[in-house]
Amino acid sequence: MKRLTGDSRTDAAIILEAVLREHQRSTDLTNQAAGSYRDQRDFGLLRELVGGVLRRMQALEAIVGPHVGRGLENTRPLLKMILLGHAYQAVFLDRIPAHARVSGAVNAARRLDGEKGAGFVNAVTRSVERLADGNPGRLLDGLTPWQLLSIPPVFMEHIRLAHGGVPGADDLARLASPSPISVRIRHRGESRERALAALAATGTVATPGEFAPDCMILDSGAILATDAVPSLVIPQDQASQLVAMALGPLDGANVLDMCCGVGIKTSQILDMSDQATVTAVDTDSAKLDRNKELCRAMGLAKPRVLGADATALPAAMEGTFDAVLLDAPCTGAGTIRRRPEVRYARSAADFGQAALLQKALLESALRMVRPGGRVVFATCSFSPTEGRDVLAAVLGARPGYELVETGLPTALESPDHTVTILPWAFEMDGFFIAAIRRCP
């Protein structure tokens, strides 16, 4: 990825191109850019452009395409992102005047592609503005609802399955709006007070999350540019925080974090239960290193780490854990608002392939837990294919295990004790969460 410049429009194009070409996470790259911005208004525009272009990409391509003689598909990727960013500002950010939209796009093109690129972008953006003629809303005329919302058919099918039909217009429109800026603050004592003080010092308005006690919903990303991250505050969606909470009380427990990644939930477990012993497993040694470093930076106990395939853990580990957390790899469909690029990165086959891996992982998790112990199975997806169907298939073939209450707020839990969070119904990521007890 090219080096960021500190200019919102230029950096938005750089990040968007990296997200779509290199399959990096938009949230990660945007959060990493926070340190380059002293003015939160500029950083806010960067966040808005990155997320907005991804959420409205099909509509923006339909708007810009007719103004590019050689075809938008033949335009250099960075210049294409600048043009889509201009169109997004014109249609969806009416507080930015036309001259600022055009000059900002031209200057971004000049930084990234010299005078030739600047001239091309100048011609296209002025053509778009002439068509708008002071009423940018007319640029949306003739677009279908699916173009406007930029929800590909494969995602629409899984939305329909999860909702029990096509959601209403208001619910679908919510999928085109950004998710809140959510962080997890330290769980207890002095560290918690210091986290709250750090938020206040940046002038951030922090509102407690509705469901997770360590969640704060922020009115800006100012804290992300400070050294309070990750020692006191860590970016984490509220729904993601609920997953570790479903493990229940863990003081003194022997806990297995099966697909630990970089340690967001490993650190959460250790922060909630400082007497717990956590074994963190992942196939990626670099992620395990980041896991350990995150826990160290937060002043937490050091997890045990194991580089291994979680579907084939050593037999000696079977039946030895009081609690097992399986936040299984999935399509990430539930992050469609926070990471809108996911909607373009998944095919119909991806959902079935993810489910096969989840079944193997859940079978392994059930082997690891001791009699009377608890397994939490979760996916950051709202699709029944990746959550409910996997759970039913595995438990149906394995007697001796039972679904139990998650312990999460009753407003979220279904009569069968599972939790399905729909991102168009709540202001957080979509998730499936279930708690399973191994019968003694």
N, C-alpha and C positions, 0 to 999 in steps of 0.2 A: 504494500500500500504506500502511496506517496506520503511525504511528510505533510502534516497539517500546517495551516498558515495562520490560524487565528481569525480568519474571515469566515463568517457563517455560511455564505453561499458557496464559496470555494470548497470549504471543508465538507459541506453536505454532499457535494458532487463526489469528492474523494471517498467518503465513507460509503455512499450508495454504490459506487462502482466496485469497491472492495466487497461489500455484502453480496452483491449479485454475481460477481465473477469469482471471488475466492471463497464464497459461502461462509463468511464470517458473520458473527452476530451483531446486528445493528445496535443493540443495547450496550454490548461490551465496548464497541468502538466509540459510541457517543459518550459513554461515561468516562472513557479514557481521555477523551478530548477536553473534559471539563477544566483541567489544569491550564489549558491554553487561553481561557477566557476569564478576564477580570470582570467584565460587565455581564451580569446575568441576563440582560435583555438579548445580548448577542448569542449567548449560549442557549437561551430559550428558543431563538429563531433557528439555531442549528438543530435542536431536538425536533422542533416542529417540521422543518423541512425534511429531515431524514425519515421520520415516522410518517409524515403526511404523504410524501411521494410514494412510499412503499404501500400505504393503505389505498391510494387512489391511482396506482400506476396505469391500469388499463384505461381509465377515463382520461388521464393526462396524455397517454400515447395517442388516443383517438383525437384529442384536441390539437396536439402539436403536429402529428403526422402529415396532414394535408399541406402544411406550410414548409415542408422540407422537400425540395425538388428531387434530391437523390434518394429519398426514402429514409425514414428514421432508423430503419434497421441497418442502414449503411453509414450511419453517423458514428463518429468516434464515441466510445462509451462515456467518457468524462463530459464531452460536450452535450451528449444526449441527456445526461443527468442534470446539467445546468439548465437545459431547455425545459425539462419536466419540472424542475424546481421553480422556474419562472411561471409556468402555467399554474402550478399549485398556488403560488402567491396571488396570481391574478384572480383565480376563482374562489379560493378558500380563505385568503387572508386579506380581506378588503381594506384593512387599515393601512396597507402599504401602497403608496401612490404609484401610478404607472411609470413615471420617470425613474423612481427609485428601483422598481422591479427590473426595468431594462438596463439601467446603468450598473446595477449590482450583478446581473447576469453577464454583461459584457466584460466587466472588470474581472470576474471569476474566470471567464474564458481566456482573457489575456494572460492571467497568471499561469494557467495550465496549458495553453496552446498558442500563445503569442498573438500577433496581430491578425493572422489569417483566421484563427479560431474566433477572435473577438469580432471580426467583420461578419463571419457566418452567423454567430449568435445574435449580433445586432440586427441583421436582416430578418431572421426568423422571429425574434421576440417582437419586433416592430410590426411584423405582419400579423401576429397573433393579437397584438393590442389594437390594430386597425379594425380587425374583425369584431373585437369586443366593443369598440367604439363607446367606451365609458360605461358599459353594462356587461361586465365579465360573465354574469350568469348565463348570457345567451350562448356562451361557448359550450354549455352542457346540452344545448338543444339537440335532440335526435339521439342522444345516448340511451341505451337500454339500462334498466335498473341494475343488471349484472355488471355492465361496464362501469357504471357510476360507483358501485360498491367494490368492484374489483375482487369478486369472490369467484375463483375458478370452479367449474362444475364438480370436481372431485371433493372439494371442501364443502360445497353446498349439499352434496349427498350425505356427508357425515354430520353436518349441522342438522339436516332433516331427521336423520336417525336418532340423534341425541334429543332433539326437541319433540319428537313425535309428530312431525309435520314441519312445514316451512314456518319459521318464526314471523311475527308481524313486522311491519315496516320499521317501527321504532326500534325493535330489537336488532334487526339487521343493520340499521343505521348506526347502532352503538358499536358494531364491529369496525366501522370506519372512523371511530374516535379513539384517541390515545388512552391507554390505561394510566392510572395514577402513578406518580413517582412514589414508590414504596421502599422503605428500608426496614431493616431489623436493628433495633438498638440492644445494648447489653441487657442481660436478663435481671440482674440483681445488684443491690448495694451501691457502692461508690462508683463502679463502672457505669451503672445505669444513669446515675445523676450526672456524671461527666458527659455522657452521650447527649443527654437532654440539654446540658449547658452548651455543648459544641453546636448543636442545632440552633439554639437561641443566639449564639454569638455571630452566626452568619445572617441573622435577620430572617431566618426561615420560619414560616408558620407550619408547625407540625401537629397534625391531628391524629389521635390514636385510631388505629384500625378497628373496624367493627367486630372482628372475630378473633384476631391473634393479638395477645396482650403485649408482645414486643414489637408490633408493627406500628410504624408512623407513616402517615400519608403527608407528603411534603408539597408545598406550593412552588418550590423551585429546586433545582439541582445544585444549589450553592455548596452544600456540604460535601458533594462529590469531589470538589477541587481541594479539599483540605486533608490534613494528615489524620483526621478523625476516622478516615476510611483506610483500613478495615478495623483498626483497633477498637473503636467504639461504635461505629455505624457501618452496616454493610448493605449494599443494594440487594433486596430480595423481595419478590412479590408476596403479598399477604397469603395467597393460596398455598404457595410453596412453604411458608412457615407453618401452616396447619399440618403438613405431612409429618414432620418430626413430633409435633405436639400429640399426634395420635398414638405415639408409643406409650404415652402415659408416664407415671412416676418411674424414675430410673435410678434413683440414688443407690449406689453399690451394684448396679446391674452390669452384666457382661453383654455388650451390645455389638451387633454386627451391622455395619453400613455397607451393603453389598455392592452398590454401584456408586461409589462415593464422589467421583469426579474431583473437582478442585477443592471440595471440602465445605461448601456452604452449609449443608445439613450436618456434616460431622461436627463443625464448630458450633452449630446450634444445639446439638445434643450435649456436647461438653459444657456449653454455657448454661443450659437448663439444669444439668445434673453433674456437678463437679466431682461427685464420687463415682460416676460411671466409668467403666473401662470400655473403650471403643476400638474395634478392629475395622479398619477402612480398607475396602478392596476395590481395585480397578485394574484394568489391563494396561493402562497408560501410565508409565513411570513418571512422566512429566507432570501429570495431574496429581499423582501421589506426592510429589515434591511440593507442589503448590498447596496441597491440602495441609501438609505439615507446616509450611511457612505461614499459612493463614492462621492456624491454631496458635502458632508461636506469637505472631503479631498481635493476637487478641489476648495473649497472656493466659491461655488455656492449657490444660493438660495435653501432653503429646499423645496423639492416637497411635495405635499400632497400625502399620500399613502392610499390605500384602498385594504384590503384583500377581494377579491370577485371573483366570476366566471364572467368573462367578457361577457359571453353569456347571462347573466341574471342580468344586473346592475339595480339599483333602478330606478323606473319610474321617480322620481324627477330629475334625471340627464338627461333625454331625451331632446334633442333640446337645450342644454345649452352651448355647446362647440363651439368655433370658429374654432378649428382644432382638428382632431382626428388622431392619429397615430396607425395603426394596423400592427405591424410587427408580423404576425401570426405564431404560432407554425407550423412546417412542418417537412418533412423528413430530411431537411438539405442537400439535394442532391447537392446544389450549392457549398457546402464547400468541395467537393470531392478532391480538391488539398490541401487545407489548413488543413483539417481534414480528411485524406484519409480513416480512419477507418469507416466512414459513409457508404462506399460502401458494407461493410460486415454486417452492422447492420440493413438493411432495406429489407423487403419482398415486393412482389407485392401488398399485401393487405394494407401495410402501406401508400402507396400513396393515395389510395381511402379513408382510414380512416382519413388521414390528411385533405383531401379536404372537408369531411363532417364537421369537426370542423371549418375549415376556413369559410365555408358558414355561419354557425351559428354566428361566430364572426363578419363577415362583415355585416351581417344583423343588429347585435347589434350596430356596429359602425355607420351605417347609421341612426339609431334612435337617437344616441347621438349628432350628429352635428346639429347646428342651420341652418335655411334657409340662404343660401348664404355662408355657411361655407364649409370647405374642409376636406375630408377624404383621407389619404394616406394608401393604402393597399399594403403590401409587404410580400414576402416570400423569404427565402434564398434557393430557389430552381429554377432550370431552367425548370422543368417539366410543360408542359401546364396543366396537371391534377391539379396541386396545385395553379396555378396562373390564367392564361387566362381563363380556363374553369370555375373556381369558380367565377370569376368576371362576365363573361357572364351570368351564371345562376342566380346570385343574381340581377344584374341590369335588366335582362330581366323580372324579376318578380316584380320589384319595379319602377314604373314610378316616375318622379320627381327628378331624379338624372342624371348627365351627366359626361362623361369622359372629363377631361380638360388637358391641357399641364402640364407636371410635373415640368417644369422649369429647368430640368436637361439638360446637354449638348446635342445639337441636334444630335451628332454622336451616341447617345445611344437611342434616342426616335424613336419609330416606327410611321408610318403614323396615327395610331389610338390613338396616344399620350401615349401608354404604353411603358414601358422599360423592355426588357428581356436581361439580361447580361449572356452570355454563357462563362463558365470558360475556355473553349478551344479556345475562340476567343479574350479574354481580360485577362490581368494579374491581375485578381481579382476574387472574389467569384461570383458564379452564383446567380442572383436575378431576381425576377419579381417585378416591381414597377408600381403602377397606382395611379393617383390623380382623385378624384371624387368630384364634386361640388353638393351640395343640392340646387336645384332651389328655388328661393324665392317664 
